[in-house]
Amino acid sequence: MIRSRRLAPFAVLSLVAVAFSTTACNRSIPDEDASGTASATANLPGADSMASQDAGPGEPAAHPDDVARPEMQMQVLLDRAGFSPGVVDGTLNAATRNALRAYQQANQLNVTGTLDDATRAYFSRQSNIPATRVVTIPASFAAGPFAPLPKDPSAQAKLPALGYASLDEKLGERFHTTPEVLHALNPGAPPFAAGSKLRVPNVGADAIDPAQASNAAWRQTLADLGVGTQQPHATRIVVSRKAGTLSVYDSQDELVALFTVTTGSQHDPLPLGKWKINGIDRNPKYHYNPALFWDVSDSKPEAMLPPGPNSPVGVVWIDLSKPHYGIHGTPEPAAIGKSESHGCVRLTNWDAARLAQMVDQKTAVEFVA
């Protein structure tokens, strides 16, 4: 078992030459050089050209939906407000119901978890934000490299990065959805490629201020995930095992964001209690240690895996004072809230990236039943 080293207060942003221990989730290793390899390029123009372009208050939508998609429009508005529906798929899935209940609570609406008349009227103030928009895939975004990842951690350790397996997968994460949803929105379309026009979920709040994300590789990760830098500050966060949610509260103890999460399992239960944040690692390396997994033979070799969105901990590791535990992303966004973890708290990559900009070492963390 590897001991963790507590971070000095100034180390949250730089994370130079510091090793974090993680749980049965294992270990993420912050490394400035490694984080620079997590994306194919640190250029933003390609990603920026697909950013949301919203009409102003009271103005009609510049490009209305081709057909009505009320459930997807609701998911888009929830996602933009910080109450994440997880995968935007046009259904009232469990994560969407979690987000809707939290949004209703935060806006003093009757908490029903349904798109009732009062909630529909509240959302109507943003009726000029359609459910979808059409983008053109830039050559820089489509450049790759893309390749299926080997299953063996030892083989993964030899790669420069654990990047996307395909352009479809990358597009799915960029628009907080899945390749299947994108293909359903674009029936009969040829294979997605540079220059293709594509209808996508109209996720927004994706403006990036370089002054708030000084690391070029992290800026590129935010752009690749459609996540902006303007986020509320979290004074405390609460993870509920029963609800499967992570709630974010500001300095006035107002609920300002909520994410559906995966929290532990029977073998590796969520460690209930109050914890502190040791530090935040963006685009982390990952120490694969079979000795920490109950379902992996200890005879398997250890491996140091490179960073990337398909890392076992995704694009973010938030290290906690509970030894070997953290909050992190995932290579499988559609499984969030539906599967089990090895004890850690797991979010979609886009939600983990958003949360990483809300918290700091002063943010209180509580895991409750």
C-alpha positions in Angstrom: 0.0 0.0 0.0 1.4 3.4 -1.0 1.2 6.2 1.5 -0.1 9.6 0.4 1.7 12.8 1.0 -0.3 15.8 2.1 -0.1 18.8 -0.2 1.0 22.3 0.8 -1.8 24.9 0.3 -0.1 26.3 -2.7 0.2 23.0 -4.5 -3.4 22.6 -5.6 -2.8 24.2 -9.0 0.7 23.2 -9.7 0.8 19.7 -8.2 4.5 19.4 -9.1 6.3 16.2 -8.0 3.6 15.1 -5.6 2.2 11.6 -5.4 -1.4 10.9 -4.4 -2.6 7.6 -3.1 -6.0 6.5 -4.3 -8.2 3.7 -3.1 -9.0 0.5 -4.5 -9.5 3.1 -7.2 -5.7 3.1 -7.0 -3.4 5.9 -7.4 -3.2 9.0 -9.7 0.1 10.7 -10.2 0.2 14.5 -11.0 2.9 15.3 -13.5 3.1 18.5 -15.5 4.9 16.9 -18.4 2.4 14.0 -18.5 -0.6 16.3 -18.3 0.7 18.1 -21.4 0.3 14.9 -23.4 -3.3 14.2 -22.5 -4.7 16.0 -25.6 -3.6 15.8 -29.2 -3.2 19.6 -29.3 -3.3 22.6 -27.0 -4.9 24.7 -29.8 -8.4 25.9 -29.0 -9.8 27.4 -32.3 -11.2 24.1 -33.5 -13.1 23.4 -30.3 -14.2 27.0 -29.9 -15.9 27.0 -33.3 -18.3 24.5 -31.9 -19.1 26.5 -28.7 -22.7 27.6 -28.0 -23.9 30.8 -29.6 -27.0 31.8 -27.7 -29.6 34.4 -28.5 -29.9 37.3 -26.1 -32.8 37.6 -23.6 -36.0 38.2 -25.4 -34.5 37.4 -28.8 -35.7 34.5 -30.9 -33.5 31.5 -31.3 -31.1 32.0 -34.2 -31.5 28.4 -35.3 -34.6 26.7 -33.8 -34.9 23.0 -33.5 -36.0 21.1 -36.6 -38.5 19.2 -34.4 -39.7 19.7 -30.8 -37.5 17.9 -28.2 -38.9 19.1 -24.9 -37.1 16.5 -22.7 -33.8 17.1 -24.3 -34.3 20.9 -24.1 -34.9 20.4 -20.4 -31.7 18.4 -20.0 -29.8 21.1 -21.9 -31.1 23.8 -19.6 -30.4 21.7 -16.5 -26.8 21.0 -17.7 -26.2 24.6 -18.4 -27.4 25.5 -14.9 -25.0 23.1 -13.2 -27.6 20.5 -12.4 -26.3 17.7 -14.5 -28.6 15.1 -16.2 -25.5 13.1 -16.9 -25.8 11.8 -20.5 -28.1 14.1 -22.5 -30.3 11.6 -24.3 -33.8 13.2 -24.5 -35.2 10.9 -21.8 -36.3 11.5 -18.2 -33.6 9.1 -16.9 -32.6 8.7 -13.3 -29.8 11.3 -13.5 -32.2 13.8 -15.1 -34.8 13.2 -12.3 -32.0 13.8 -9.7 -31.0 17.0 -11.5 -34.6 18.2 -11.9 -35.4 17.7 -8.2 -32.3 19.6 -7.2 -33.1 22.4 -9.7 -36.6 22.7 -8.3 -35.3 22.8 -4.8 -32.7 25.5 -5.7 -35.4 27.6 -7.4 -38.0 27.3 -4.7 -40.3 25.2 -6.9 -42.4 22.2 -5.7 -39.9 19.3 -5.7 -41.6 16.7 -8.0 -38.8 15.4 -10.2 -41.1 15.8 -13.1 -41.6 18.4 -15.8 -44.8 19.7 -14.2 -46.6 22.9 -15.2 -44.8 25.2 -12.7 -41.3 23.9 -13.8 -42.3 24.1 -17.4 -43.3 27.7 -16.9 -40.0 28.4 -15.2 -38.0 26.9 -18.0 -40.1 28.9 -20.6 -38.0 32.0 -19.7 -35.2 30.3 -21.7 -37.4 29.0 -24.5 -35.0 30.7 -27.0 -32.4 28.1 -26.1 -33.3 25.1 -28.3 -32.5 21.5 -27.5 -30.0 21.1 -30.3 -27.8 23.1 -32.6 -25.9 22.3 -35.8 -22.1 22.4 -35.8 -19.4 21.8 -38.3 -16.6 19.4 -37.1 -13.3 21.3 -37.3 -10.3 19.5 -38.8 -8.3 20.1 -35.6 -11.0 18.4 -33.5 -11.2 15.4 -35.9 -7.4 15.0 -36.2 -7.1 12.3 -33.5 -5.1 10.1 -33.1 -7.9 7.6 -32.5 -7.4 3.9 -31.8 -9.1 1.2 -29.6 -7.3 0.8 -26.3 -5.8 -2.5 -25.4 -7.4 -4.1 -22.4 -4.1 -5.1 -20.7 -2.9 -2.4 -18.3 0.7 -3.3 -19.2 0.0 -2.5 -22.8 -1.9 0.7 -21.9 1.2 1.8 -20.0 3.2 1.9 -23.2 0.9 4.4 -24.9 1.6 8.2 -24.9 -2.0 8.8 -23.7 -5.3 7.0 -23.0 -7.1 9.0 -25.6 -10.4 8.6 -27.4 -11.0 5.4 -29.4 -12.9 7.2 -32.1 -14.1 10.6 -33.3 -17.7 9.4 -32.4 -16.6 8.9 -28.8 -14.9 12.3 -28.6 -17.9 14.0 -30.1 -20.2 12.2 -27.5 -18.1 13.6 -24.6 -17.9 17.1 -26.2 -21.7 17.3 -26.2 -22.4 15.4 -23.0 -24.1 12.5 -24.7 -23.3 9.2 -26.5 -22.4 8.3 -30.1 -25.8 6.5 -30.3 -27.7 9.7 -29.5 -25.6 11.6 -32.0 -26.4 9.1 -34.7 -30.1 9.2 -33.8 -30.0 13.0 -34.2 -28.4 12.6 -37.6 -30.2 9.7 -39.3 -28.6 8.5 -42.5 -25.6 10.8 -42.1 -22.3 9.5 -43.5 -19.5 8.6 -40.9 -18.6 11.7 -38.9 -15.5 13.4 -40.2 -13.8 16.8 -40.4 -16.1 19.2 -42.2 -19.3 17.3 -41.4 -22.3 19.2 -40.3 -23.8 17.6 -37.2 -26.9 18.2 -35.1 -25.8 17.9 -31.4 -27.4 18.6 -28.0 -27.2 22.3 -27.4 -25.1 22.2 -24.2 -23.6 25.5 -23.2 -21.8 27.3 -20.4 -18.7 26.4 -22.4 -16.8 29.7 -22.6 -13.2 29.3 -21.5 -11.3 32.2 -19.9 -7.5 31.4 -20.3 -6.8 33.5 -17.2 -8.8 30.9 -15.2 -7.1 27.9 -16.8 -3.4 28.7 -17.3 -2.3 25.2 -18.2 -2.7 24.7 -22.0 -3.4 20.9 -21.7 -6.2 21.5 -19.2 -7.7 24.3 -21.3 -7.8 21.8 -24.2 -9.4 19.2 -22.0 -12.1 21.7 -21.0 -12.7 22.6 -24.6 -12.9 18.9 -25.6 -15.5 18.4 -22.9 -17.5 21.5 -23.6 -17.0 22.8 -20.0 -16.4 26.5 -19.3 -14.3 28.1 -16.7 -17.0 30.2 -15.0 -18.3 28.0 -12.1 -19.6 28.7 -8.6 -17.3 28.2 -5.7 -18.1 25.2 -3.5 -17.9 25.8 0.3 -19.0 22.2 0.9 -20.0 19.2 -1.1 -22.2 16.3 0.1 -22.2 12.8 -1.5 -25.3 10.7 -0.7 -24.9 7.0 -1.0 -28.7 6.4 -1.0 -29.5 9.1 -3.6 -26.3 8.5 -5.7 -25.7 12.2 -5.9 -23.0 14.8 -5.2 -24.5 18.2 -4.1 -22.6 21.4 -4.1 -23.3 24.3 -1.7 -22.0 27.9 -1.8 -20.9 30.2 1.1 -24.6 30.9 1.8 -25.3 27.2 2.0 -27.4 27.5 -1.1 -27.5 24.5 -3.4 -25.8 25.6 -6.6 -25.0 22.3 -8.5 -25.7 18.6 -8.4 -24.2 15.6 -10.2 -25.3 12.0 -10.3 -22.4 9.8 -9.2 -21.4 6.1 -8.7 -20.4 5.4 -5.1 -18.7 2.3 -4.0 -20.0 -1.3 -3.8 -20.7 -4.0 -1.3 -17.0 -5.0 -1.4 -15.7 -1.3 -1.3 -18.4 0.7 0.4 -18.5 4.5 0.4 -16.5 5.7 3.5 -19.1 7.7 5.4 -17.9 10.7 7.3 -16.4 14.2 6.9 -13.2 14.6 4.8 -10.9 17.2 3.4 -9.5 17.8 0.0 -5.7 17.3 -0.2 -5.4 18.5 -3.8 -6.8 18.4 -7.3 -5.0 16.6 -10.2 -6.0 17.5 -13.7 -5.2 15.0 -16.5 -3.6 12.6 -13.9 -1.4 9.6 -14.4 -2.8 6.4 -12.9 -1.0 3.8 -10.8 -2.6 0.5 -11.5 -2.0 -1.7 -8.4 -3.8 -5.1 -8.5 -3.2 -5.6 -4.8 -5.9 -2.9 -4.1 -8.6 -4.6 -6.2 -10.6 -7.5 -4.7 -11.6 -8.7 -8.1 -8.1 -8.8 -9.7 -5.4 -11.3 -9.0 -2.4 -10.0 -7.0 -0.1 -11.8 -9.4 -0.9 -9.2 -12.1 1.9 -6.7 -12.6 1.6 -3.1 -11.5 1.5 -0.4 -14.2 1.8 3.4 -14.5 -0.9 4.4 -17.0 -0.6 7.7 -18.9 -3.3 10.4 -18.7 -6.3 10.8 -20.9 -10.1 10.7 -21.0 -10.1 6.9 -21.1 -7.9 6.6 -18.0 -9.7 4.6 -15.2 -10.0 7.9 -13.3 -10.8 10.0 -16.3 -9.5 13.5 -16.6 -9.7 14.5 -12.9 -8.6 13.1 -9.5 -9.7 15.0 -6.4 -7.6 13.6 -3.6 -9.3 13.2 -0.2 -8.0 13.0 3.4 -9.4 9.5 3.7 -6.4 7.4 2.6 -6.7 6.0 -0.9 -10.0 7.6 -1.7 -10.9 10.3 -4.2 -13.5 11.8 -6.5 -12.8 11.3 -10.2 -13.9 11.0 -13.8 -14.6 7.9 -15.9 -14.1 6.4 -19.3 -17.7 5.1 -19.3 -20.1 8.0 -18.8 -23.2 6.0 -19.6 -22.5 3.7 -16.6 -22.6 6.5 -14.0 -25.3 5.8 -11.4 -25.9 2.4 -12.9 -22.7 0.4 -11.9 -20.4 0.0 -8.9 -17.0 1.5 -8.1 -14.1 0.3 -6.1 -15.0 2.7 -3.3 -14.4 6.1 -4.9 -16.9 8.6 -6.1 -17.1 8.6 -9.9 -18.6 11.2 -12.3 -18.8 11.7 -16.1 -15.6 13.4 -17.3 -17.5 16.6 -18.1 -19.0 16.7 -14.6 -15.7 15.9 -13.0 -14.0 18.7 -14.9 -16.7 21.1 -13.8 -16.5 20.0 -10.2 -12.7 20.4 -10.2 -13.2 24.1 -10.9 -15.7 24.5 -8.1 -13.6 23.0 -5.2 -10.4 23.8 -3.5 -8.6 22.6 -0.3 -11.0 24.7 1.8 -14.0 22.9 0.5 -15.6 20.6 3.1 -16.5 17.1 2.0 -19.1 14.8 3.6 -20.2 11.3 2.6 -23.6 10.4 4.0 -25.8 7.3 3.9 
